[in-house]
Amino acid sequence: MYCIKISKKSLFLFLLIFAFFEPTCISDLANMQGGAIRWLHYIVAVLRYLGIIGLISIYVLYRNKLSKFIKYIFVIEFIYLLICFINNRSGIGSPDISTALIAVTLSGCLDIFDREESNRICNVLMIVFAILIIINFISIIIFPYGMYTDTIRNFRDNYFLGFKNQHIYYFFSYIAFSSRNQFFSKRKGGFSYFNSFMYLIMFVSVLISKATTDMIALGTIAVSMFLFKKRRPFNPIWILGISMGLSFVLIASPFQNSIATVLDTYFDKDGSLLHRISIWKMALLEIMKSPFSGNGNIDIPVNWTWNVGQCHNKYLDLFFVGGIIYFACFTVMLVIVCRYAYLISKYTKFNHYVYLLYGYFIVYIVEANRTEFLSVIFFALICNTKNRLEKMNQIKSGYKLKYKWGEKRIE
């Protein structure tokens, strides 16, 4: 178990960063009830932008160079906003702007600071995620059938961190930062009671809330940790290919209704996948109208009583929003991330990033949250870890990494 030192800098960063992760229940209840909760929502929004300004100011003070991968993240976020603006003036609202700013701000923070400051930021982020997950767990225990009903879809399964299927992004983030911090600590092979406790409440949370996708993703990570404890895990790029292939089968196969019926019956989902098929069919029709530049950040035009704000498949949603251009850019980022995570696993036996990518690619088959920025921060963390390991090897022995596709001298 590793120790977290709380200093003035850490406390300052905690206050600066915590507002970035406004619980979904606050924004939902602010729109539904108004009053004091709406004022709290406004205060958090102000603190969020002050935090962004503060961290960007730190960028200027440090004046370090960003890595090419982090610059590429900046480009992708810019492309997203630009495509949305060109298409229909969408994507320029407060949630989309703040999402893009948070993604690039925190990604840059992981990249530009030296080792000590980078460690401090990762510790603070881990603590933030732990606090949010614990409070969310308490809300699930108190309200096992849902904390509130949203006014858009009339769904009851909403808790402190929002709808049950969105909790997984926070679970993944905690696992990523806690495992990274433990790996770089002096006792990286030690047992952590707190991490074990956090893993337990994650599984209990998805069991009580009956979030099937979350359970499958967490289960895959747990099984991978057991199976690959003494052997190298599969290259995540193959799992990415399988994820895209399964997505294609579910979206375009003539047997999709039969497959969905069987899966819905097995998981007792009351037509969840069949509903997604209707969304996929309508999304494909809209994609055909604008295959290159997409449709922007708009709802899927299904004639239901509520608005459908995503395609419920990440790859299809990338096509829907930004066409081939945005899909290609995002896929390149995923391939790079898979390469980095596999290299880290290959040379250090630190496999957690690979396992988490398995989980993400499972979630991508049925979910596509457009205002979710935690995955981008995770991708930046993988890049940061890879860069740091390269520097450590260079300092120790000028080590040369040998890739399957050639050799690369560490600079």
Order of alpha helices (4+ residues) and beta strands (2+ residues): alpha-alpha-alpha-alpha-alpha-alpha-beta-beta-alpha-alpha-alpha-alpha-alpha-alpha-alpha-alpha-alpha-beta-beta
